[in-house]
Amino acid sequence: MKSLLLYSLAALAEIGGCFAFWAWLRLGRSPLWTLPGAVSLVVFALVLTRVSAPAAGRAYAAYGGIYIVSSLLWLWLIEETRPDRWDMIGACICLLGAAVILLGPRNG
């Protein structure tokens, strides 16, 4: 449960940070948007290191599923664009993959 919370916080920080740069470069917002964006990306990296995983690559791979679902929630809630069925099917597939990576039995 703690890992899910950390992954969710990391996703919020990463998406928010990346969106700040998107807003600057694609939506014509002030370059000052990049300052909180950069801070948010640092927070993302710090939070992700707190996930309990024996290897960084496995933590990042499992995080990918959470990131995708969080991105679709951002799309819906912040950008006011409802995800379609293909978005939802893809997210479910990714969550299944993340669960296998995170919860699968390990030898040794």
C-alpha positions in Angstrom: 0.0 0.0 0.0 2.9 2.4 0.8 4.4 1.7 -2.6 1.2 2.5 -4.3 1.0 5.8 -2.5 4.6 6.6 -3.4 4.1 5.7 -7.0 1.0 7.9 -7.1 2.8 10.9 -5.6 5.7 10.3 -8.0 3.3 10.3 -11.0 1.6 13.5 -9.9 5.0 15.2 -9.5 6.3 13.9 -12.9 3.2 14.7 -14.8 2.9 18.1 -13.2 6.5 18.9 -14.0 6.3 17.7 -17.5 3.1 19.6 -18.1 4.7 22.8 -17.0 7.2 22.5 -19.9 4.3 21.5 -22.2 2.5 24.6 -21.2 5.5 26.8 -21.9 6.5 25.2 -25.2 3.1 24.1 -26.6 0.5 26.4 -25.0 2.5 29.6 -25.1 2.7 30.1 -21.4 5.5 32.1 -19.7 8.9 30.4 -19.4 8.5 31.0 -15.7 6.3 27.8 -15.7 9.5 25.8 -16.0 10.6 26.8 -12.5 7.9 24.9 -10.6 8.1 22.3 -13.3 11.8 21.7 -12.6 11.1 21.5 -8.8 8.3 19.1 -9.4 10.6 16.8 -11.5 13.1 16.8 -8.7 10.4 15.9 -6.2 9.4 13.1 -8.6 12.9 11.6 -8.6 13.2 11.9 -4.8 9.8 10.2 -4.1 10.5 7.4 -6.5 13.7 6.5 -4.6 11.5 5.8 -1.5 9.7 2.9 -3.1 10.7 -0.4 -1.5 12.3 -2.3 -4.3 15.5 -4.2 -4.5 16.5 -2.8 -7.9 15.9 0.6 -9.5 14.9 -0.8 -12.9 12.2 -3.0 -11.4 10.8 0.0 -9.4 10.8 2.1 -12.6 9.1 -0.7 -14.6 6.4 -1.2 -12.1 5.9 2.6 -11.8 5.2 2.7 -15.6 1.7 1.2 -15.1 0.8 3.7 -12.4 2.2 6.6 -14.5 0.0 5.6 -17.4 -3.2 5.5 -15.3 -2.2 8.8 -13.7 -1.7 10.4 -17.1 -5.1 9.4 -18.2 -6.6 10.8 -15.0 -4.7 14.0 -15.7 -6.1 14.0 -19.2 -9.6 13.7 -17.9 -9.5 16.0 -14.8 -7.0 18.7 -15.8 -7.2 18.7 -19.6 -11.0 17.9 -19.6 -10.6 15.2 -22.3 -12.3 12.0 -21.4 -10.2 8.9 -22.1 -11.7 6.6 -24.6 -12.1 2.8 -24.4 -8.7 2.2 -26.1 -7.0 4.4 -23.4 -8.8 2.3 -20.7 -7.9 -1.0 -22.3 -4.3 0.0 -22.7 -4.1 1.2 -19.1 -5.5 -2.1 -17.8 -2.9 -4.0 -19.8 -0.2 -1.8 -18.3 -1.5 -2.2 -14.8 -1.5 -5.9 -15.2 2.1 -5.8 -16.4 3.1 -3.6 -13.5 1.5 -6.0 -11.0 3.4 -8.9 -12.5 6.7 -7.0 -12.2 6.0 -5.7 -8.7 4.3 -8.8 -7.1 5.8 -11.7 -9.1 7.7 -14.4 -7.2 11.5 -14.0 -7.3 14.2 -16.6 -7.1 16.7 -15.5 -4.5 
